[in-house]
Amino acid sequence: MPSRFAFRWPVSSDDSLQVLVDRALRESGYPELRQVRVMVEDGSVHLSGAVSRYYLKQIAQTAVHAVVDGERLTNALTVL
């Protein structure tokens, strides 16, 4: 089954990457992911904050991975 997050957007700057990552989390269909903090520096994305289930941590990573290369993604979300 193909992922609904399969499309990769061309990214030109940290600011545009920030917007795309925020949008991916917002459009994931999980309201809790709207509270995830996103920091972008030199093209690397860092997710932080807390989610209620490990599943949501995985969904956040999958949604963001559709926008950036996995090598440039740090998922530091804490599961409460």
Beta strands, then each sheet from edge to edge (+ up, - down):
strand 1: 37-41
strand 2: 44-48
strand 3: 50-51
strand 4: 73-75
strand 5: 78-79
sheet 1: 1+ 2- 4-
sheet 2: 3+ 5+
end
